[in-house]
Protein backbone atom coordinates (compact mmCIF):
# COMPACT_ATOMS: atom_id res chain seq x y z
CA UNK A 1 0.00 0.00 0.00
CA UNK A 2 1.06 3.61 -0.15
CA UNK A 3 2.61 5.19 2.96
CA UNK A 4 -0.33 7.61 3.05
CA UNK A 5 -2.78 4.68 3.17
CA UNK A 6 -0.88 3.03 5.99
CA UNK A 7 -0.82 6.22 8.06
CA UNK A 8 -4.52 6.98 7.46
CA UNK A 9 -5.93 3.47 7.94
CA UNK A 10 -3.71 1.83 10.55
CA UNK A 11 -3.57 3.60 13.90
CA UNK A 12 -1.24 2.72 16.72
CA UNK A 13 -3.74 0.35 18.38
CA UNK A 14 -4.34 -1.54 15.13
CA UNK A 15 -0.62 -1.97 14.50
CA UNK A 16 -0.06 -3.17 18.06
CA UNK A 17 -2.83 -5.73 17.64
CA UNK A 18 -1.37 -6.84 14.31
CA UNK A 19 2.04 -7.38 15.91
CA UNK A 20 0.43 -9.63 18.53
CA UNK A 21 -1.10 -11.82 15.81
CA UNK A 22 1.57 -11.98 13.13
CA UNK A 23 5.26 -11.62 12.56
CA UNK A 24 5.28 -8.26 10.85
CA UNK A 25 7.44 -5.16 10.43
CA UNK A 26 4.98 -2.22 10.53
CA UNK A 27 7.64 0.11 9.14
CA UNK A 28 7.89 -1.87 5.88
CA UNK A 29 5.54 -0.36 3.29
CA UNK A 30 5.87 -1.71 -0.24
CA UNK A 31 4.83 0.29 -3.30
CA UNK A 32 7.01 -1.57 -5.82
CA UNK A 33 7.52 -5.33 -5.72
CA UNK A 34 10.39 -5.10 -8.19
CA UNK A 35 12.68 -3.06 -5.93
CA UNK A 36 16.12 -4.61 -5.80
CA UNK A 37 17.21 -4.00 -2.21
CA UNK A 38 18.21 -7.11 -0.32
CA UNK A 39 15.98 -6.57 2.73
CA UNK A 40 12.84 -6.29 0.64
CA UNK A 41 13.72 -9.37 -1.37
CA UNK A 42 14.10 -11.33 1.85
CA UNK A 43 10.81 -10.07 3.29
CA UNK A 44 8.96 -10.95 0.09
CA UNK A 45 10.57 -14.37 -0.04
CA UNK A 46 9.36 -15.14 3.50
CA UNK A 47 5.90 -13.55 3.17
CA UNK A 48 2.94 -15.84 3.79
CA UNK A 49 0.27 -13.10 3.84
CA UNK A 50 0.18 -9.72 2.12
CA UNK A 51 -1.73 -6.96 3.90
CA UNK A 52 -2.71 -4.56 1.13
CA UNK A 53 -4.49 -1.25 0.73
CA UNK A 54 -4.89 1.67 -1.64
CA UNK A 55 -1.72 2.12 -3.68
CA UNK A 56 -0.80 -1.57 -3.83
CA UNK A 57 1.02 -2.46 -7.08
CA UNK A 58 -0.28 -5.39 -9.16
CA UNK A 59 0.38 -8.80 -7.66
CA UNK A 60 1.38 -10.31 -10.99
CA UNK A 61 3.59 -13.20 -12.12
CA UNK A 62 6.77 -11.24 -11.49
CA UNK A 63 5.67 -10.24 -7.99
CA UNK A 64 4.55 -13.76 -7.13
CA UNK A 65 7.89 -15.13 -8.33
CA UNK A 66 9.46 -13.13 -5.51
CA UNK A 67 6.92 -14.52 -3.01
CA UNK A 68 7.08 -18.31 -3.31
CA UNK A 69 5.48 -18.86 0.12
CA UNK A 70 2.57 -16.45 -0.31
CA UNK A 71 -0.78 -18.03 0.56
CA UNK A 72 -3.16 -15.13 1.12
CA UNK A 73 -3.82 -11.46 0.37
CA UNK A 74 -5.82 -9.47 2.91
CA UNK A 75 -7.04 -6.18 1.44
CA UNK A 76 -7.87 -3.38 3.88
CA UNK A 77 -10.17 -1.62 1.40
CA UNK A 78 -12.95 -2.46 -1.07
CA UNK A 79 -12.37 -3.75 -4.57
CA UNK A 80 -9.37 -5.97 -5.31
CA UNK A 81 -9.61 -5.50 -9.07
CA UNK A 82 -6.77 -2.96 -9.11
CA UNK A 83 -4.08 -5.31 -7.81
CA UNK A 84 -5.23 -8.94 -7.82
CA UNK A 85 -4.34 -10.55 -11.15
CA UNK A 86 -5.17 -13.84 -12.83
CA UNK A 87 -1.79 -15.11 -11.64
CA UNK A 88 -3.05 -14.98 -8.05
CA UNK A 89 -6.03 -17.21 -8.83
CA UNK A 90 -3.88 -19.60 -10.84
CA UNK A 91 -1.55 -19.95 -7.85
CA UNK A 92 -4.49 -20.63 -5.54
CA UNK A 93 -3.91 -17.53 -3.45
CA UNK A 94 -6.75 -16.86 -0.98
CA UNK A 95 -8.00 -13.27 -1.20
CA UNK A 96 -10.18 -11.39 1.27
CA UNK A 97 -11.37 -7.81 1.40
CA UNK A 98 -12.75 -5.20 3.79
CA UNK A 99 -15.46 -4.28 1.27
CA UNK A 100 -18.15 -5.26 3.77
CA UNK A 101 -16.75 -2.76 6.27
CA UNK A 102 -16.49 -0.06 3.61
CA UNK A 103 -20.12 -0.70 2.64
CA UNK A 104 -21.41 0.53 5.99
CA UNK A 105 -20.72 4.29 5.66
CA UNK A 106 -21.92 4.27 2.04
CA UNK A 107 -25.21 2.71 3.16
CA UNK A 108 -25.51 5.26 5.98
CA UNK A 109 -24.95 8.12 3.53
CA UNK A 110 -27.58 6.61 1.22
CA UNK A 111 -30.12 6.27 4.02
CA UNK A 112 -29.65 9.92 4.93
CA UNK A 113 -29.90 10.94 1.27
CA UNK A 114 -33.15 8.99 0.80
CA UNK A 115 -34.82 10.46 3.88
CA UNK A 116 -33.65 14.00 3.08
CA UNK A 117 -34.65 13.71 -0.58
CA UNK A 118 -38.19 12.59 0.19
CA UNK A 119 -38.44 15.39 2.76
CA UNK A 120 -37.19 17.87 0.11
CA UNK A 121 -34.57 19.21 2.51
CA UNK A 122 -32.51 20.80 -0.28
CA UNK A 123 -35.52 22.60 -1.69
CA UNK A 124 -36.65 23.79 1.71
CA UNK A 125 -33.20 25.05 2.62
CA UNK A 126 -32.92 26.86 -0.70
CA UNK A 127 -36.33 28.52 -0.29
CA UNK A 128 -35.50 29.59 3.26
CA UNK A 129 -32.07 30.92 2.27
CA UNK A 130 -33.36 32.92 -0.69
CA UNK A 131 -36.51 34.39 0.91
CA UNK A 132 -35.19 34.90 4.48
CA UNK A 133 -38.72 34.63 5.84
CA UNK A 134 -41.24 32.01 6.95
CA UNK A 135 -41.63 29.34 4.26
CA UNK A 136 -45.17 28.29 3.39
CA UNK A 137 -44.62 24.56 3.70
CA UNK A 138 -48.13 23.47 2.71
CA UNK A 139 -48.15 25.52 -0.46
CA UNK A 140 -44.54 24.84 -1.53
CA UNK A 141 -44.24 21.22 -0.38
CA UNK A 142 -47.73 19.69 -0.27
CA UNK A 143 -46.62 16.18 -1.23
CA UNK A 144 -43.27 15.75 0.51
CA UNK A 145 -42.40 13.19 3.16
CA UNK A 146 -41.32 9.59 3.64
CA UNK A 147 -44.70 8.02 4.34
CA UNK A 148 -45.53 5.31 1.80
CA UNK A 149 -42.96 6.45 -0.72
CA UNK A 150 -41.28 3.99 -3.08
CA UNK A 151 -37.52 3.52 -3.13
CA UNK A 152 -35.84 1.58 -5.93
CA UNK A 153 -32.44 0.01 -5.20
CA UNK A 154 -30.38 -0.95 -8.24
CA UNK A 155 -27.96 -3.70 -7.30
CA UNK A 156 -28.04 -6.32 -4.53
CA UNK A 157 -24.44 -5.57 -3.63
CA UNK A 158 -23.15 -5.42 -0.05
CA UNK A 159 -24.17 -1.78 0.00
CA UNK A 160 -27.54 -2.35 -1.65
CA UNK A 161 -28.36 -5.09 0.84
CA UNK A 162 -27.31 -2.95 3.78
CA UNK A 163 -29.45 -0.06 2.53
CA UNK A 164 -32.42 -2.43 2.28
CA UNK A 165 -31.80 -3.48 5.88
CA UNK A 166 -31.54 0.12 7.09
CA UNK A 167 -34.82 1.03 5.36
CA UNK A 168 -36.85 -1.66 7.14
CA UNK A 169 -38.03 0.53 10.07
CA UNK A 170 -39.52 3.14 7.73
CA UNK A 171 -42.93 3.27 6.03
CA UNK A 172 -41.42 2.84 2.59
CA UNK A 173 -41.94 0.36 -0.22
CA UNK A 174 -38.56 -0.93 -1.39
CA UNK A 175 -38.01 -2.35 -4.87
CA UNK A 176 -34.76 -3.96 -5.95
CA UNK A 177 -33.32 -4.80 -9.34
CA UNK A 178 -30.42 -7.20 -9.76
CA UNK A 179 -30.12 -9.77 -12.57
CA UNK A 180 -28.59 -12.27 -10.12
CA UNK A 181 -31.20 -11.88 -7.37
CA UNK A 182 -33.99 -14.45 -7.05
CA UNK A 183 -37.48 -14.13 -5.60
CA UNK A 184 -36.69 -16.11 -2.44
CA UNK A 185 -33.64 -14.02 -1.64
CA UNK A 186 -35.57 -10.82 -2.35
CA UNK A 187 -38.20 -11.87 0.18
CA UNK A 188 -35.48 -12.54 2.72
CA UNK A 189 -34.13 -9.04 2.12
CA UNK A 190 -37.62 -7.61 2.56
CA UNK A 191 -37.73 -6.08 -0.92
CA UNK A 192 -39.89 -6.51 -4.00
CA UNK A 193 -37.97 -7.84 -6.99
CA UNK A 194 -38.47 -5.63 -10.04
CA UNK A 195 -37.35 -5.25 -13.61
CA UNK A 196 -35.20 -2.16 -14.11
CA UNK A 197 -37.57 -0.12 -16.28
CA UNK A 198 -40.49 -0.87 -13.97
CA UNK A 199 -38.37 0.19 -11.00
CA UNK A 200 -37.53 3.50 -12.71
CA UNK A 201 -41.20 4.15 -13.48
CA UNK A 202 -42.47 3.35 -9.99
CA UNK A 203 -39.80 4.86 -7.73
CA UNK A 204 -39.78 8.23 -6.01
CA UNK A 205 -36.11 7.57 -5.25
CA UNK A 206 -33.72 5.49 -7.36
CA UNK A 207 -30.45 4.63 -5.63
CA UNK A 208 -27.59 3.00 -7.56
CA UNK A 209 -25.50 0.23 -5.99
CA UNK A 210 -24.41 -1.77 -9.04
CA UNK A 211 -20.74 -2.45 -9.90
CA UNK A 212 -18.82 -0.68 -12.65
CA UNK A 213 -18.71 -3.30 -15.40
CA UNK A 214 -19.38 -3.08 -19.16
CA UNK A 215 -23.02 -4.13 -18.69
CA UNK A 216 -23.74 -1.26 -16.30
CA UNK A 217 -22.16 1.55 -18.28
CA UNK A 218 -24.83 4.14 -19.07
CA UNK A 219 -27.40 2.09 -17.16
CA UNK A 220 -29.34 5.30 -16.56
CA UNK A 221 -29.18 6.94 -19.96
CA UNK A 222 -31.56 9.55 -21.36
CA UNK A 223 -34.25 6.96 -22.10
CA UNK A 224 -34.23 5.41 -18.64
CA UNK A 225 -34.01 8.77 -16.87
CA UNK A 226 -37.08 9.81 -18.87
CA UNK A 227 -38.99 6.90 -17.30
CA UNK A 228 -38.56 8.32 -13.81
CA UNK A 229 -41.57 10.27 -12.52
CA UNK A 230 -41.54 14.05 -12.31
CA UNK A 231 -39.90 15.13 -9.04
CA UNK A 232 -38.09 11.81 -8.52
CA UNK A 233 -34.53 11.72 -7.15
CA UNK A 234 -31.55 9.78 -8.49
CA UNK A 235 -28.89 8.89 -5.90
CA UNK A 236 -25.51 7.66 -7.13
CA UNK A 237 -22.98 6.40 -4.60
CA UNK A 238 -21.76 3.72 -7.02
CA UNK A 239 -19.77 4.90 -10.04
CA UNK A 240 -20.29 7.84 -12.34
CA UNK A 241 -20.20 5.63 -15.43
CA UNK A 242 -23.61 4.18 -14.53
CA UNK A 243 -25.26 7.49 -15.43
CA UNK A 244 -25.25 9.55 -18.62
CA UNK A 245 -24.03 12.83 -17.11
CA UNK A 246 -25.22 14.97 -20.01
CA UNK A 247 -28.71 13.48 -19.91
CA UNK A 248 -28.96 13.84 -16.14
CA UNK A 249 -27.76 17.43 -16.33
CA UNK A 250 -30.52 18.18 -18.83
CA UNK A 251 -33.17 16.61 -16.59
CA UNK A 252 -31.87 18.42 -13.50
CA UNK A 253 -31.63 21.79 -15.27
CA UNK A 254 -35.25 21.48 -16.29
CA UNK A 255 -36.17 20.86 -12.65
CA UNK A 256 -37.93 17.61 -13.52
CA UNK A 257 -35.50 15.37 -11.60
CA UNK A 258 -33.47 15.82 -8.44
CA UNK A 259 -30.10 14.19 -7.82
CA UNK A 260 -27.70 13.29 -5.01
CA UNK A 261 -24.34 12.47 -6.60
CA UNK A 262 -21.27 11.24 -4.76
CA UNK A 263 -19.80 9.92 -8.03
CA UNK A 264 -19.88 11.48 -11.46
CA UNK A 265 -18.28 10.93 -14.84
CA UNK A 266 -15.83 12.53 -15.13
CA UNK A 267 -15.05 12.11 -11.43
CA UNK A 268 -14.35 15.82 -11.15
CA UNK A 269 -16.88 17.65 -13.28
CA UNK A 270 -15.79 20.60 -15.45
CA UNK A 271 -15.87 23.88 -13.54
CA UNK A 272 -18.70 25.13 -15.76
CA UNK A 273 -21.00 22.16 -15.02
CA UNK A 274 -24.47 23.34 -13.90
CA UNK A 275 -24.59 20.45 -11.43
CA UNK A 276 -22.43 22.43 -9.00
CA UNK A 277 -25.02 25.17 -8.63
CA UNK A 278 -28.45 23.66 -9.25
CA UNK A 279 -30.63 23.87 -6.12
CA UNK A 280 -32.12 20.42 -6.82
CA UNK A 281 -28.70 18.69 -6.94
CA UNK A 282 -26.48 17.71 -4.02
CA UNK A 283 -22.97 17.07 -5.29
CA UNK A 284 -20.40 15.60 -2.89
CA UNK A 285 -16.72 14.79 -3.53
CA UNK A 286 -16.68 10.99 -3.21
CA UNK A 287 -17.13 11.10 0.55
CA UNK A 288 -19.81 8.43 1.05
CA UNK A 289 -17.20 5.72 1.58
CA UNK A 290 -14.87 5.37 4.53
CA UNK A 291 -13.20 8.64 5.53
CA UNK A 292 -11.59 10.00 8.69
CA UNK A 293 -12.19 7.78 11.69
CA UNK A 294 -14.19 5.33 9.57
CA UNK A 295 -10.93 4.22 7.95
CA UNK A 296 -9.97 2.46 11.17
CA UNK A 297 -12.90 0.10 10.64
CA UNK A 298 -11.10 -1.12 7.51
CA UNK A 299 -7.96 -1.84 9.53
CA UNK A 300 -9.95 -3.72 12.16
CA UNK A 301 -11.75 -5.76 9.50
CA UNK A 302 -8.47 -6.72 7.81
CA UNK A 303 -6.80 -7.66 11.08
CA UNK A 304 -9.85 -9.74 12.03
CA UNK A 305 -9.25 -11.76 8.87
CA UNK A 306 -5.55 -12.20 9.64
CA UNK A 307 -6.49 -13.37 13.12
CA UNK A 308 -8.78 -16.02 11.61
CA UNK A 309 -5.98 -17.10 9.27
CA UNK A 310 -3.52 -17.36 12.15
CA UNK A 311 -6.00 -19.58 13.99
CA UNK A 312 -6.34 -21.85 10.97
CA UNK A 313 -9.92 -20.71 10.31
CA UNK A 314 -11.44 -19.69 6.96
CA UNK A 315 -11.78 -16.06 5.99
CA UNK A 316 -15.19 -14.46 6.58
CA UNK A 317 -15.01 -12.21 3.52
CA UNK A 318 -13.23 -14.34 0.94
CA UNK A 319 -13.31 -13.03 -2.63
CA UNK A 320 -14.77 -15.57 -5.06
CA UNK A 321 -13.02 -15.30 -8.44
CA UNK A 322 -16.07 -16.85 -10.12
CA UNK A 323 -18.26 -13.86 -9.19
CA UNK A 324 -15.64 -11.11 -9.35
CA UNK A 325 -16.40 -10.25 -12.97
CA UNK A 326 -19.91 -9.01 -12.09
CA UNK A 327 -19.16 -7.52 -8.69
CA UNK A 328 -17.32 -4.46 -7.47
Secondary structure, DSSP 8 states (H G I E B T S, - for coil): --HHHHHHH--HHHHHHHHHHS---TT---S-TT---HHHHHHHHH-SEEEE-TT---B-HHHHHT-TT--EEEESSS--TTTB-HHHHHTT-EEEE-HHHHHHHHHHHHHHHHHHHHTTHHHHHHHHHHH-S---HHHH-TT-SSTTEEEEEE--SHHHHHHHHHHTTSSEEEEEE-TT--HHHHHHHT-EE--HHHHHHH-SEEEE----SGGGTTSB-HHHHHHS-TT-EEEE-S-GGGB-HHHHHHHHHHTS-EEEES--SSSS--TT-GGGT-TTEEE--S-SS--GGGHHHHHHHHHHHHHHHHTT---SSB--TTTGGG--
